[in-house]
Amino acid sequence: MISTIHDFRRPKVPLDKMGRPLHDLRISVMDRCNFRCPYCMPKDQFHSHYQFLKSQERLSFDEIVRLTRVFAGLGVRKIRLTGGEPLLRANLADLVGDLTGIPGIEDIALTTNGVLLDQHAVDLQANGLRRVTVSLDTLNPEIFTSMSGGFGALEQVLKGIDAAITAGLTPIKINAVIERGVNDHTALDLIEHFRGSPVIVRFIEFMDVGNRNAWRAESVVPSRELVARIQARWPMQPISRNYPGEVATRWQFDDGAGEVGFISSVSQPFCGDCSRARISSEGKFFTCLFAKEGIDLRAPLRAGASDDDLQQLLRGIWNTRTDRYSEQREALRRSEPGMKKIEMYYIGG
């Protein structure tokens, strides 16, 4: 039972030490994935004997909904469901439906690898999902198989994207992680394929998330380099962001065939207006994608904490937040060469 009635119209929004509000919440509903992308879950480490969470260790849908209500009372307006692969979680559309009924929540989105999207797009849309982001790093079948850890499911992903378009989950965003010498030479193929459709391709600089992806600065393709390559073929102009704190810079094609985005965490860090928090599938609260540790919310949830108790806990955590890893990357990597960060599969991208 909800113990406190919150005024969602005028929440007292907490600010961190840099004056950043809490506005976006990314919820991992599943730590498992059906891919083994080298930059996220390398196959040699996430093998068939790897111990993932047991079902009772993950937050239940009721627990996720309750936490989301508390976060909404602190100013959260945007929810993104992530994984692992979130569509591996049974009955996910039911959770979407429950979240859409929470006062204050204005936007619910989903990030997926797209393999199961064809099966679920209609049900997700019917339950209130409005936006979907598909991780797709290349259209080259051989490179796709390599970058997905040996899973040649490219046609299934493209079929899922078509199903999402048909279901009305548009505009769809494609997130492509670009690595030099791996898939950077295929980046323009994504643009050519999706230009003029209800799909926005977004290129993400290869980041040192977690500790297992063998990140090197030399593997990063700066966004400005991709901008130059694309402009040489399809003239485009920068356009304003959709909302404060949006991570992608946006460019619009001069011929009206849509837009492209760039997420430049390495070359152009955007920590200064980051308003995102994350919850892992077992209920740990993280204030940064590059965090070293999280705060357990599952224990107080299951121990009978009231909504006020949870809200005070969350407010205190956010009020003391100082995270700006991407702005401090070089200094931190020099001073803490063995720094252990949370893996991306655990809290989503």
C-alpha positions, 0 to 999 in steps of 0.5 A: 500500500502506498503510504504517502500521497505525493504532489506530483505537480510540484515535487521538491526536486533534489539537486546534486552538488553540481546543481543537476536535477533528477529527471531521467531514470533507467531501469534494468529489468534483466541482467541476461542477454541473448547477445555477447557483444565484445564491448559489453558482455564478451563471450569468453567471460559471460559463458554458459556457466556464468552465474546470472541473477536468480529470478527472486533476486531481481526486483518484481514488477510491483517493486519496480512500479513502487520505486518509480512512484517514489522517483516520480515524487522527486521529479523523474519524468522519463523512464527507460527500460533496459537490460541486459536484454529487457525483452527476455523478461516475461510479460514486460508489456504488463510492466509498461502498462503499470508504469504509464499509470504513474502520475508525473511520468511523461515518457516511457521508452525501451532499449533492445537489441531488436531480436525479439521486437517483432514478437512484442512490438504490438503488445508493447505499444498497446500497453503504452510504450511510445518509443524504442531504441534498437542497438545495431552497430552495423548492417554488414552480416559478418561484422554484425555476427562478430560484434554480437558475439557470434549471433547472426540475427541481423535479419531478425533485428531488421524485421523487429525494426519494421514491426516497431514502425508498423506498430507506431513506435516512431521515431525509432532510434538506432544506437550504433557503437563505433570502433575504429578498425572494427565497424567504422567503415560501415557507419555510412551504410546505416545512414544510407539504409535508414535515411528517409524512414521513421528511423534516427541513427545515432552514433556512440563513441566507444566508451570505457564502460565496465572493465571487460571491453579492452577499451583503448583511446585509439579505438574511439572514432570522435563524432566530429570525424563521423560528422565530416564523413557524413556531411561530405556525402549528405549535407546537413546542419546542426539543430537544437536539442529536444530537451535540456540534458539530452545526450545526443547532438542532432543534425538534420539533412538538408534534403529533408530526409531526416536526422542523425545523432551523435553521443560523444561521451569521450570527445565532448563529455556532457556530464555538466547537465546529466540528470540520469540515474540508474537502477540495476535489475536487483535493485541497486541505485547508481548515479553514473554509468561509470559508477564503482558501486551502487546503493541497495534499494531492494533490502529496504523495500523488502524490509518494509520501508515506507515511501517517505523512507525511500524518498529520503534515502534517494534524496540524500544520495542525489544531494551528495552526487558529484559524478562527472567521470567522462570529464575526468576520464584521463586523470582518473585512469592515470590515478586509478589504473585498476579502477573497477566500474560497474559493467554496462550489461548490469545497468544498461547503457 
